[in-house]
Amino acid sequence: MHLLYFFAVGNYKQVTTGSTQVRLSSCAQPTVISNSTECPVLQTEDFISTLIYCNTKTLQTVISDPIYSLTCAKNSALSVQYAREMVTTSYAIADYSSIVVALSDVFVNRRVVAQSDRELLMMDINVIRQSTTVRDSFVEYVKANVSYADEGYCHIFFQVWLRKLAQQMICILRELCTGSVPLLEVSNLSEVDQNVLYYICGYIAMKIRKATTRYACLKGVDSLINCLATSKPIGVHTFVQRFQQWVFRQSRGGLLFPVPDFFLLVRELDTIYRRTAHFTSVSASVVNKCALQEAMFESFMIQYHWNKIIELSHTDECKSLPVLEYVIKLFITIKGFAVTCKERDRLKQKKTSKMDTSRKVSKSLRGKLKTTMQ
């Protein structure tokens, strides 16, 4: 129960819900505006402030992502160092016209509603990725803020930065088009949250192994399922080492230890769940499984981590889809159960406190003695 409680609570900030949408007017705070009948888009006059906001969030994501904090990986350490130097002057991105113009052409007046819209958007982002003009401008931007920057690694960092910036921009475009308010300020998970999430990953991997005997669609992919987790802790040169220690202390020999990519995939599922489900109350509309599944299947990072697992297991992509679908459905069920348990405990506690306050105080000697003893 304690595991489910931490899993349900997490660390996130709630944004007031309603028939509103978000327009970013500064890099610090998003401003809420009312819905219109037509699908709203990002306007030209709002693009610079939105770009600065997304650039700040992108650099903060690089700094806080545990995969970039690996001491054994030189490139990852450089990414964190560059991001730390640049985050305080993230507004300087607006001074580089090549970057601003290229990104403005892609994201301004863009609607992301149908699948074809998303495919065209990804094609345009890929054009920017291959543009030497934008890349060289980004190298100048990095060197202006990081005195010891290496030009060769700046090219690598450009790919990392563009991918994460595109995620932030796409999130805003989707929320504008759907008319819902995103949880833009999802804070980093605490150490306890990530320990519990790592434990949940092992539980999901164990459930999939058991489900192979019951579901025909999960048969024939044993190599993929076995790649999700191991029965023993993974090597010491992985960022999940600190989570493994906690699970190892809880285990009596039957717990599984998820591989880093599977943990990152499930952590991304948790992030999408927090952004999609608004926890103002527990009802059928809050935990909309269809909307959650669609958002999770379409996530770029989910596909990225899943493709890495597929490559590691040498499994055909078509055969792996039922496994991913089972992982997503199982995660939504576990998370929904955790949120429901937390809400039930809160209502029970609220009801108990009301009963205590409404109880009349007895004026008799016996009643006074009971009050004193309590």
N, C-alpha and C positions, 0 to 999 in steps of 0.2 A: 504493500500500500504506500509506503514511503517513497519507493521508486516511482510509482505512478504519480504521486503528488508533485515531486520535483519535475517529472516529465511534463505534467500539465501546466505548471506555473511558468517555468522558464524566466527569461528576462526580456520583456518587450514593453513598448509604450503604446498605449491605446490612442487612436485618433477618433474624434467624435464622428459617429456614423450618421447617415441620412442621405437625402437626395442631393448630394454635393459632389464636387469634383475638385481636383487640386491643380492650381497653377502656381508655379514657383516664381516668386518675385524677388528673392534674395538667396544667397548661398547658404544662409543660416536657417531660415524658416520657410516652409511652404505656405502659401496663402490660399484659403478656401474660397471658391466662387460657386455660384449656383449653376445648376444644369440648364442647358438649352435643349431645344427640340432636336437640333441637328447635332450629329456627332462632332464634338469639339476637337480641335487639333492644336498643336504647338505653334503659336504665332511668332512672327519674326521679332517683334519687340520684346518677347519673353525669352528668346533663345539664349542670349548671352548669360542671363542670370541662371537659367536652367543648366547651361553647360558648366558654369562655375560650381553650382551645387553638386552636379553629378561628378565633376572632377574631384571635388573634395571627398565625396563618398567613395569614389574609386580608390583614391590613395589611402583612405582609412581602411578599406577592405583589404588592401595588400598588406598593410601593417598588422592587422589583427588576424589574418588568415594563418592558421598553424602550419600549413604546408610550406609557407615562405619563411618560417622561423627555424628551419632545419640548419643546425650548425655545420653539418657535414656537406651541405650543398652550397657551393660558392655563389652560384647565380641567384639562388633564393635569398641568401643573405644580402646580396647587392640590391635586389628589388626592394627589400624592406628599408635598407639604408637610403636609397634614392627617394622612396616614398616619404620617409620621415623628414628629409630635407625639403621636399617640395610641398608638403601638405599645408605648411604655414603660409605659403604664397601661392595657393592654388588658383587664386583669382588672376594670376599672370597669364593663364592660358588664353585669356581674351585678347592679349596683345599680339598673338601669332595668327595673322590673317589667313594663311594657307590652311591651318587646322580649322579655324572658325568657318571659313567658306565651305570647305569640304564636308564638314559635319552638318552645317546648316542646310546644304543641298539635300542631304539624306533625311534629316529628321523634321525640318520645318514643313508644316502643312501635310504631314504624313498621317494616314489613318492605318491602324493595325487592327483589322476586324476579321477578315477572312484568312484562310490559310495561304492563299495566293499573295496577300499583302505581306505576310511574314516572309515568304520566300523571296519576294522582290527586295524587301528590306535587307535580308541577309546577303543578297547578291551585291547590293550597293555598298554594304559595309565591307565586303570582301574586296571591292574595287579600291576602297580607301586603304585597306591593309596592304595592297600591292603598290600603292602610289609612293614613288620615291620623293616627290615634292612634299607630301604630308609627313613622311618619315623624317626627312632632313629638317623640316621645321620643328618636329618634335625633339630631335637631337639638340637643336639650338635651345629649345625650351628647357630641356634637362640640364644642359651645360651652364645655362644662365643661373640655375638654382643650386646645382651640385658642382662644386669646384673641382672635385676629383673624378668626375664622370668619365667613363671610358666609352668612346664612340662605338666600338664594336658591340659592347653590351647594351648600349642605348637602343640599338636595332632590335635586340631581343626584348628589352623592356617595353618597347613600343607595341609589340604584339600583345604582351600581357596587359598593358594599359588599355589598348583599344578594345580588347575583348571584354574587360570588366566595365569600361565606360559604356559600351554598347548595351550591356545588360541593364545598367542604370537608366539609360535613355529609353530603352524598349519598355521597361517597367512603367515609366511615366506615360509613354504613349498609350499603352494598353489600358492604364487606369483612366486616362482622359477619355478614351473611346468607349469604355464600358460604363463610365459614369460613377464608379465606386471610388472610395477613398482608400488609398494604399497605406499600409503600415510602413511608411518610409523610414521611420526611426526604429527599426528592429535592432536592439542593442546586442552586443556580443554575448554568447552563452557563457555562463560561469563555469568554473572547473567542475562543480558538482553536477551541473546540467549535462556537461559533455561526458562525464563518467557514466551517468545514467543512460545517456543516448548510446554510448558505446556498448553498454550492457544490453540495451534493446536491440541493437544491431545483431549481436550474437543470438539473441532469442529469435529474431526473424530468420536468420540463417538456419537455426535448428528446426524451426517450423517448416521451412521449405524442404529440408531433407526428409522430414517425416511425411510431407504431402506428396512426395514423388510416388508413393505406393497407392495413393488414392486418385490422383488426377492423371489422365493419359497425356495431357498437354505438357506435363512436367517431366515426362519420361524421355530418355535419350539425350539429356543435357547434364549428365552427372558431373562432367568435367567443369562446367560452368558453376553449378551449385557448390561443388567442393572448393572452388576458387574464392567464394565469398568469405569464408572464415576457416580457421584452423583450430585444431584441438589443443595446440600449444602456443604460447606467446610468440609473436613474430620477432625478428631481429631487433637489436637495440638501436639501430640507426634509422628509426622511423618515428614520426611525430606522435604516433598513437601509443608510444611506450608508456607514458604516464597514465593513460587510461587502462592499459593492460595490467598494471600493478594493482589497481583498485579491483578489477574483475578477478584477478588471480587470488586476492585475499578472500573474495566472496565464494570462489569456486570450491567444490568438493570433488572435482575431477570431471564434471559433466558440462561445464560452460565452454562456449566457443569464443574465439578471439578473431573479430572481423579484420579483414585486410584494410589498409588505409583508404583505397578507392571506394570500397563499399561503405565505410564509415562516412566519407565525405558525401557520398550519394544520399545516404539516409539523413545526414545533417542538412543537406539541401532540401530534402522532402520536408523536414521540420520547419525550415525557413519559409517555404512556400505555404505550409499549413498556417503559420502565424500571420502571413501577409493576406491570405485569402479568407480565412475564418475570422470574423469579428466577434470577440468574446464579450459582448454586452449582455448576453443571456444564452442559455442553452436551449436550442430549439432545432427543428428540422432544417430551417433556413440557414442557421449558423454553420452546421456541419453538412454542407451540400456535397455529397460524395462525387457527383458527376462533375461539378465545377472544379473540385480539388483534383480529381484524376486528370481532367483536361489540362489544368495548369501544370501539373507534374509531368505529364507526358510531353508537353511542349517546351519544357524548360531546357535551355541550352546546356546548362551545367549538368543536369541529370543525364542528358544524352552523352555529354563529354565523358563523365565518369563511367557510365555504363559501357561505352565503346572501349574504354581502357580495360575493363574487366573481360569483355568479349575477346579482345586481342590476347589477353593473358591466358585465357582458357581455350583459345582456338575453336570457338563455337560460331556457327552460322548465325547471322543477325536475325533472320526470320524465326529460327528455333528459340532464340533467347527472349523474344517479346513476351511469351506467356509467363516467363519467370519474372520479368520486370513488372508486368501487370499484377502478378501475385504479391510481389514486394510492396507495391504502392497500395493495393487494397488492404493488405495486412497492416501496414503502417497507419493508414487512416483509421482502421478499426481500433488499434491499440491507443492511438492518440485521442480518438473520440471517447473511448472508455475512460481514459485518464482525466479528461476535461469534465466528463459527467460525474465521476467520483468526487472531484474537487468541488464542483458546484453543489452536489448533494450534501457534502460535509459542511459547506458554507451555509446552506439553507437550514440544516439541522442545528447548527450552532446559533443561527439567528433566531430560530424558533425557541430554543432553550433559553436564550437571554430574555426573550419577551415573556416567557412564562415566569421567570425569576422576578422580573420587574412588576408583573401584574399580581403576584402573590401578596395577599393581605397580611399585614403584621398583626399577630395575635397579641391582645392586651392582657391575656391571662398570665399567671405566674409560670405555668407549664410552657406557654409559647415563648416567654422571655428566656427561659432556661434553654430551649431548643436553639434560639438565635445565638445565645452566648456560646453554646457548645460548637456551633458551626463555625 
